[in-house]
Amino acid sequence: MSEDKKTTEKEVKKPTENKDKVNGEARENGLGQKKAVTEKTPELKPGMTVRVHETIREKNAKGEEKERIQVFEGIILAKKHKKEIGATITVRKVSGGIGVEKIFPINSPLITKVETIKQAKVSRAKLGYLREYKKKLKETKLA
């Protein structure tokens, strides 16, 4: 009788399979974590002007949740953690004479789309100097 229990336990305890991305969708691996989807976003580089579409959830006075998409357009100052799951980009824009910077996690499900608009010619990986820089950057064509 104990042998029957062992066989049923073996049948129940099947090894968890790692699921890869299929058709550009993120799938879960055996640990319950989602893998990064690199096909979701184009090649992002510092100096690119991008439009980031972010889903925002809000509650009104009645307590109802609403979702909307907010667009943030600016220049990428830095890209961190390359192609890891926690990769981020820092985007800066000037709104009403005040500089605004936002850090976006690239693989977040809240980021619906990242559009590239133009590419500036830069020779550094981190563009912190653009915070005080007043001149226009030279643009190059996107491929």
Phi, psi and omega in degrees: 000324178292330178294323178296320179295320181296319180292322179291325177295321179295321179294322181288318183274075175271145179296141180286138182266140174278123180262131180264173179288137180233128180057036176080009181259148177279136178241158181274144172267185185296342182268000180084008179262147178272141177277155181290144177253105182277341180283346184293321184243150176287178177294109182262131181227152174300140182100347178282140171266124185232158172245116181257123178263116185240134177277129180239130177256128181232153173247134177268187183296330180280350181092008178278140178269136176234145177246140175214163179252126179250135182257132178238116182248128179188187182260141179282121177271323183207151172235127183240148175069022171042252185247025177285171179294324182269025182295141181226158171233144176256122183244136182235138173219161176251120183237113180064033180082001180244131179283134180235128177240139177227143177254121182249127169286124187296320186266016179289141177291345179282340176274109183277323184203146173234114180258134174266133182257306179209167181236126176267152179277112180229156182238019178229160179273330179242123188254045180297335181292344180290347179296326179252357186282129185256343183279158176283146176271147177285139182260148172240160181283145174281143181281000000 
